[in-house]
Amino acid sequence: MDLKTRKRLSLLILLLGLPGYIVIAWMLLAWIDDTWGRLPIWGELLVVVGLGILWILPFKRVFSGIGKGEE
């Protein structure tokens, strides 16, 4: 995949994927609160960080080298 395509795809992922991640993380934490009760703050932090790492892993190849110039 060429650099121009990866830049456009990464912008699309950040504009649509990141807000989608925030909504899903928020809904998951609300569901956990309703089901098992409120998690301690460190538990919520672990869930959010875990989800943040999970959503970016499939797109690692798209985001690699985006900051570099055309060669």
C-alpha positions as CSV (number, residue, x, y, z in Angstrom):
1,M,0.0,0.0,0.0
2,D,1.5,3.3,-1.0
3,L,2.0,6.2,1.5
4,K,-0.8,8.4,0.1
5,T,-3.3,5.7,0.6
6,R,-2.1,4.9,4.1
7,K,-2.3,8.5,5.1
8,R,-5.9,8.8,3.9
9,L,-6.8,5.5,5.5
10,S,-5.2,6.5,8.8
11,L,-7.1,9.8,8.8
12,L,-10.4,7.9,8.2
13,I,-9.6,5.5,11.0
14,L,-8.8,8.3,13.4
15,L,-12.0,10.2,12.5
16,L,-14.3,7.3,12.6
17,G,-12.5,4.6,14.6
18,L,-11.4,6.6,17.6
19,P,-14.9,8.1,18.4
20,G,-16.3,4.6,17.8
21,Y,-13.8,3.2,20.3
22,I,-14.8,5.9,22.9
23,V,-18.4,5.0,22.5
24,I,-17.8,1.2,22.8
25,A,-15.5,1.7,25.8
26,W,-18.1,3.9,27.5
27,M,-20.9,1.4,26.9
28,L,-18.7,-1.5,28.1
29,L,-17.9,0.3,31.3
30,A,-21.6,1.2,31.8
31,W,-22.5,-2.4,31.3
32,I,-19.9,-3.6,33.7
33,D,-21.2,-1.1,36.3
34,D,-24.8,-2.3,35.9
35,T,-23.9,-6.0,35.9
36,W,-21.2,-6.3,38.6
37,G,-21.2,-2.9,40.3
38,R,-18.7,-0.2,40.0
39,L,-15.1,-1.1,39.4
40,P,-12.3,0.5,41.3
41,I,-10.6,3.3,39.4
42,W,-7.6,1.2,38.6
43,G,-9.9,-1.5,37.2
44,E,-11.6,1.0,34.9
45,L,-8.2,2.3,33.8
46,L,-7.0,-1.2,33.0
47,V,-10.2,-1.8,30.9
48,V,-9.8,1.4,29.0
49,V,-6.1,0.9,28.4
50,G,-6.7,-2.7,27.3
51,L,-9.4,-1.6,24.8
52,G,-7.1,1.1,23.5
53,I,-4.4,-1.3,22.8
54,L,-6.8,-3.8,21.3
55,W,-8.4,-1.4,18.8
56,I,-5.1,-0.1,17.5
57,L,-3.3,-3.5,16.9
58,P,-5.0,-4.3,13.7
59,F,-4.1,-0.9,12.3
60,K,-0.5,-0.9,13.3
61,R,0.6,-1.5,9.7
62,V,-1.5,1.4,8.4
63,F,0.0,3.8,10.9
64,S,3.6,2.8,10.5
65,G,5.6,5.4,8.6
66,I,2.9,8.0,8.2
67,G,5.0,10.8,9.6
68,K,7.8,10.1,7.1
69,G,8.0,12.1,3.9
70,E,7.7,10.7,0.4
71,E,10.8,8.7,-0.6
